[in-house]
Amino acid sequence: MSTSESNVHFWNHLLATAELIESVDAAEARAVVMEQLSTIGEAFGDCADPVESFEEYVVIKLSQAIHAALEMQPSEVTQVPGSPT
C-alpha cells in the first residue's frame, strides 16, 4: 500500500471510529472508546513516521496517551497542579 493510500485508510478509519463512538449509548461508551483507541495504536502504531506523517503520528500518540490514562485506577491518578480538589 502506498503512503497516499495508507493515509486515506488511516483518516477513513478515524472518521469511522468517531461515527461509531457517537452512535453508542452511555453504558457502552467507555468500553467502545477504549477498544477503538487500542485498535488505532495496534493497526497504525508502526506506520506513522513523525518525519513523513507528522499528523498521523500525533493522532496515534494522543490515542495511546488517552488509552493509558483511561486504564489507570483512580488511586494512580495524581492531582493536577492548580486544579480544584
MARTOR-500454 format. One record per residue: residue number from 1; residue in one letter; x, y, z of N, C-alpha, C in turn. Coordinates in Angstrom, 1 decimal, padded with zeros to 4 digits, always signed. Example, Ala and Ser with C-alpha at 12.3 -4.5 7.8 and 13.67 -1.06 7.14 Angstrom:
# residues 2
+------+------+--------+--------+--------+--------+--------+--------+--------+--------+--------+
| guza | kefi |   n_px |   n_py |   n_pz |  ca_px |  ca_py |  ca_pz |   c_px |   c_py |   c_pz |
+------+------+--------+--------+--------+--------+--------+--------+--------+--------+--------+
|    1 |    A | +013.2 | -005.7 | +007.8 | +012.3 | -004.5 | +007.8 | +013.2 | -003.3 | +007.8 |
|    2 |    S | +012.8 | -002.2 | +007.1 | +013.7 | -001.1 | +007.1 | +012.9 | +000.0 | +007.9 |
+------+------+--------+--------+--------+--------+--------+--------+--------+--------+--------+
# end
This chain:
# residues 85
+------+------+--------+--------+--------+--------+--------+--------+--------+--------+--------+
| guza | kefi |   n_px |   n_py |   n_pz |  ca_px |  ca_py |  ca_pz |   c_px |   c_py |   c_pz |
+------+------+--------+--------+--------+--------+--------+--------+--------+--------+--------+
|    1 |    M | +000.8 | -001.2 | +000.0 | +000.0 | +000.0 | +000.0 | +000.9 | +001.2 | +000.0 |
|    2 |    S | +000.6 | +002.2 | -000.9 | +001.4 | +003.4 | -001.0 | +001.1 | +004.3 | +000.2 |
|    3 |    T | +002.0 | +005.3 | +000.4 | +001.8 | +006.2 | +001.6 | +000.5 | +006.9 | +001.4 |
|    4 |    S | +000.2 | +007.4 | +000.2 | -001.1 | +008.1 | +000.0 | -002.3 | +007.2 | +000.3 |
|    5 |    E | -002.3 | +005.9 | -000.1 | -003.4 | +005.0 | +000.2 | -003.4 | +004.7 | +001.7 |
|    6 |    S | -002.3 | +004.6 | +002.3 | -002.2 | +004.4 | +003.7 | -002.8 | +005.5 | +004.5 |
|    7 |    N | -002.5 | +006.8 | +004.1 | -003.0 | +008.0 | +004.7 | -004.6 | +008.0 | +004.6 |
|    8 |    V | -005.1 | +007.7 | +003.4 | -006.5 | +007.7 | +003.2 | -007.2 | +006.7 | +004.1 |
|    9 |    H | -006.6 | +005.5 | +004.2 | -007.1 | +004.4 | +005.1 | -007.1 | +004.9 | +006.5 |
|   10 |    F | -006.0 | +005.5 | +007.0 | -005.9 | +006.0 | +008.3 | -007.0 | +007.0 | +008.7 |
|   11 |    W | -007.2 | +008.0 | +007.8 | -008.2 | +009.1 | +008.1 | -009.6 | +008.5 | +008.0 |
|   12 |    N | -009.8 | +007.6 | +007.0 | -011.1 | +007.0 | +006.9 | -011.4 | +006.2 | +008.2 |
|   13 |    H | -010.4 | +005.5 | +008.7 | -010.6 | +004.7 | +009.9 | -010.9 | +005.6 | +011.1 |
|   14 |    L | -010.3 | +006.7 | +011.2 | -010.6 | +007.7 | +012.3 | -012.0 | +008.2 | +012.2 |
|   15 |    L | -012.4 | +008.5 | +011.0 | -013.7 | +009.0 | +010.7 | -014.8 | +008.0 | +011.1 |
|   16 |    A | -014.6 | +006.7 | +010.7 | -015.5 | +005.7 | +011.1 | -015.5 | +005.5 | +012.6 |
|   17 |    T | -014.3 | +005.6 | +013.3 | -014.2 | +005.5 | +014.7 | -015.0 | +006.6 | +015.4 |
|   18 |    A | -014.9 | +007.8 | +014.9 | -015.7 | +008.9 | +015.5 | -017.2 | +008.7 | +015.4 |
|   19 |    E | -017.6 | +008.2 | +014.2 | -019.0 | +007.9 | +014.0 | -019.5 | +006.8 | +014.9 |
|   20 |    L | -018.7 | +005.8 | +015.1 | -019.1 | +004.7 | +015.9 | -019.2 | +005.2 | +017.4 |
|   21 |    I | -018.3 | +005.9 | +017.9 | -018.3 | +006.5 | +019.2 | -019.5 | +007.3 | +019.4 |
|   22 |    E | -019.9 | +008.1 | +018.4 | -021.1 | +009.0 | +018.5 | -022.4 | +008.2 | +018.6 |
|   23 |    S | -022.3 | +007.0 | +018.0 | -023.6 | +006.2 | +017.9 | -023.9 | +005.3 | +019.1 |
|   24 |    V | -022.9 | +005.1 | +020.0 | -023.2 | +004.2 | +021.2 | -023.8 | +004.9 | +022.3 |
|   25 |    D | -024.5 | +004.2 | +023.1 | -025.2 | +004.7 | +024.3 | -024.2 | +004.9 | +025.5 |
|   26 |    A | -024.6 | +005.6 | +026.5 | -023.7 | +005.9 | +027.6 | -023.1 | +004.6 | +028.3 |
|   27 |    A | -023.9 | +003.6 | +028.3 | -023.5 | +002.4 | +029.0 | -022.3 | +001.7 | +028.3 |
|   28 |    E | -022.3 | +001.8 | +027.0 | -021.2 | +001.2 | +026.2 | -020.0 | +002.1 | +025.8 |
|   29 |    A | -020.2 | +003.4 | +026.1 | -019.3 | +004.4 | +025.6 | -017.8 | +004.2 | +026.0 |
|   30 |    R | -017.6 | +003.9 | +027.3 | -016.2 | +003.8 | +027.8 | -015.5 | +002.6 | +027.1 |
|   31 |    A | -016.2 | +001.5 | +027.1 | -015.7 | +000.2 | +026.5 | -015.4 | +000.4 | +025.0 |
|   32 |    V | -016.3 | +001.1 | +024.3 | -016.0 | +001.3 | +022.9 | -014.9 | +002.2 | +022.6 |
|   33 |    V | -014.8 | +003.3 | +023.4 | -013.7 | +004.2 | +023.3 | -012.4 | +003.5 | +023.5 |
|   34 |    M | -012.3 | +002.8 | +024.6 | -011.1 | +002.0 | +025.0 | -010.7 | +001.1 | +023.8 |
|   35 |    E | -011.6 | +000.4 | +023.3 | -011.4 | -000.6 | +022.2 | -010.9 | +000.1 | +021.0 |
|   36 |    Q | -011.5 | +001.2 | +020.6 | -011.1 | +001.9 | +019.4 | -009.8 | +002.6 | +019.6 |
|   37 |    L | -009.5 | +003.1 | +020.7 | -008.1 | +003.7 | +021.0 | -007.1 | +002.7 | +020.9 |
|   38 |    S | -007.3 | +001.5 | +021.4 | -006.4 | +000.4 | +021.3 | -006.2 | +000.0 | +019.9 |
|   39 |    T | -007.3 | -000.1 | +019.1 | -007.2 | -000.5 | +017.7 | -006.4 | +000.5 | +016.9 |
|   40 |    I | -006.5 | +001.7 | +017.2 | -005.7 | +002.7 | +016.4 | -004.2 | +002.5 | +016.6 |
|   41 |    G | -003.8 | +002.3 | +017.9 | -002.4 | +002.0 | +018.2 | -001.9 | +000.7 | +017.6 |
|   42 |    E | -002.7 | -000.3 | +017.7 | -002.3 | -001.6 | +017.1 | -002.2 | -001.6 | +015.6 |
|   43 |    A | -003.2 | -001.0 | +015.0 | -003.3 | -001.0 | +013.5 | -002.3 | -000.1 | +012.8 |
|   44 |    F | -002.1 | +001.1 | +013.5 | -001.3 | +002.1 | +012.8 | +000.0 | +002.5 | +013.5 |
|   45 |    G | +000.2 | +002.0 | +014.7 | +001.3 | +002.4 | +015.5 | +002.7 | +002.3 | +014.9 |
|   46 |    D | +002.9 | +001.3 | +014.1 | +004.2 | +001.1 | +013.4 | +004.3 | +001.9 | +012.1 |
|   47 |    C | +003.2 | +002.4 | +011.6 | +003.1 | +003.0 | +010.3 | +003.5 | +004.5 | +010.3 |
|   48 |    A | +003.2 | +005.2 | +011.3 | +003.4 | +006.6 | +011.3 | +004.8 | +007.1 | +011.7 |
|   49 |    D | +005.5 | +007.6 | +010.8 | +006.8 | +008.2 | +011.0 | +006.7 | +009.7 | +011.3 |
|   50 |    P | +007.2 | +010.1 | +012.4 | +007.0 | +011.5 | +012.7 | +007.6 | +012.5 | +011.7 |
|   51 |    V | +008.5 | +012.1 | +010.9 | +009.1 | +012.9 | +009.9 | +008.2 | +013.0 | +008.7 |
|   52 |    E | +007.7 | +011.8 | +008.2 | +007.0 | +011.8 | +007.0 | +005.5 | +012.0 | +007.2 |
|   53 |    S | +004.9 | +011.6 | +008.3 | +003.5 | +011.6 | +008.6 | +003.2 | +012.2 | +010.0 |
|   54 |    F | +003.6 | +013.4 | +010.2 | +003.6 | +014.0 | +011.5 | +002.1 | +014.0 | +012.1 |
|   55 |    E | +001.1 | +014.4 | +011.3 | -000.2 | +014.5 | +011.8 | -000.7 | +013.1 | +012.3 |
|   56 |    E | -000.4 | +012.1 | +011.5 | -000.8 | +010.7 | +011.9 | -000.1 | +010.3 | +013.1 |
|   57 |    Y | +001.2 | +010.6 | +013.2 | +002.0 | +010.3 | +014.4 | +001.4 | +010.9 | +015.6 |
|   58 |    V | +001.0 | +012.2 | +015.5 | +000.5 | +012.9 | +016.7 | -000.9 | +012.2 | +017.1 |
|   59 |    V | -001.7 | +011.9 | +016.2 | -003.0 | +011.3 | +016.5 | -002.8 | +009.9 | +017.2 |
|   60 |    I | -001.8 | +009.2 | +016.7 | -001.5 | +007.9 | +017.3 | -001.0 | +008.0 | +018.7 |
|   61 |    K | -000.1 | +009.0 | +018.9 | +000.5 | +009.2 | +020.3 | -000.6 | +009.7 | +021.2 |
|   62 |    L | -001.5 | +010.6 | +020.7 | -002.6 | +011.1 | +021.6 | -003.5 | +009.9 | +021.9 |
|   63 |    S | -003.9 | +009.1 | +021.0 | -004.7 | +007.9 | +021.2 | -004.1 | +007.0 | +022.3 |
|   64 |    Q | -002.8 | +006.8 | +022.2 | -002.1 | +005.9 | +023.1 | -002.1 | +006.5 | +024.5 |
|   65 |    A | -001.9 | +007.9 | +024.6 | -001.9 | +008.5 | +025.9 | -003.3 | +008.5 | +026.5 |
|   66 |    I | -004.3 | +008.8 | +025.8 | -005.7 | +008.8 | +026.3 | -006.0 | +007.4 | +026.8 |
|   67 |    H | -005.7 | +006.3 | +026.0 | -006.0 | +005.0 | +026.4 | -005.3 | +004.6 | +027.7 |
|   68 |    A | -004.0 | +005.0 | +027.8 | -003.3 | +004.7 | +029.1 | -003.9 | +005.5 | +030.3 |
|   69 |    A | -004.3 | +006.7 | +030.0 | -004.9 | +007.5 | +031.1 | -006.3 | +006.9 | +031.6 |
|   70 |    L | -007.0 | +006.4 | +030.6 | -008.3 | +005.8 | +030.9 | -008.2 | +004.4 | +031.6 |
|   71 |    E | -007.0 | +003.8 | +031.4 | -006.8 | +002.5 | +032.0 | -006.4 | +002.6 | +033.5 |
|   72 |    M | -005.9 | +003.8 | +033.9 | -005.4 | +004.0 | +035.3 | -006.5 | +003.8 | +036.3 |
|   73 |    Q | -006.2 | +003.2 | +037.4 | -007.1 | +003.1 | +038.5 | -007.2 | +004.5 | +039.2 |
|   74 |    P | -008.3 | +004.8 | +039.8 | -008.4 | +006.1 | +040.5 | -007.2 | +006.4 | +041.5 |
|   75 |    S | -006.7 | +005.4 | +042.1 | -005.6 | +005.6 | +043.0 | -004.3 | +006.0 | +042.3 |
|   76 |    E | -004.2 | +005.7 | +041.0 | -003.0 | +006.0 | +040.2 | -003.0 | +007.4 | +039.7 |
|   77 |    V | -004.2 | +008.1 | +039.7 | -004.3 | +009.4 | +039.2 | -003.9 | +010.4 | +040.2 |
|   78 |    T | -003.0 | +011.3 | +039.8 | -002.5 | +012.3 | +040.7 | -003.2 | +013.6 | +040.5 |
|   79 |    Q | -003.2 | +014.5 | +041.5 | -003.8 | +015.8 | +041.4 | -003.0 | +016.7 | +040.4 |
|   80 |    V | -003.7 | +017.3 | +039.5 | -003.1 | +018.2 | +038.5 | -002.9 | +019.5 | +039.3 |
|   81 |    P | -001.6 | +020.1 | +039.2 | -001.4 | +021.3 | +039.9 | -002.3 | +022.4 | +039.4 |
|   82 |    G | -002.9 | +023.2 | +040.4 | -003.8 | +024.3 | +040.0 | -005.2 | +023.9 | +039.8 |
|   83 |    S | -005.5 | +022.6 | +039.9 | -006.9 | +022.2 | +039.7 | -007.6 | +022.1 | +041.0 |
|   84 |    P | -008.9 | +022.3 | +041.0 | -009.7 | +022.3 | +042.3 | -009.6 | +020.8 | +042.9 |
|   85 |    T | -009.7 | +020.7 | +044.2 | -009.6 | +019.4 | +044.8 | -011.0 | +018.9 | +045.1 |
+------+------+--------+--------+--------+--------+--------+--------+--------+--------+--------+
# end
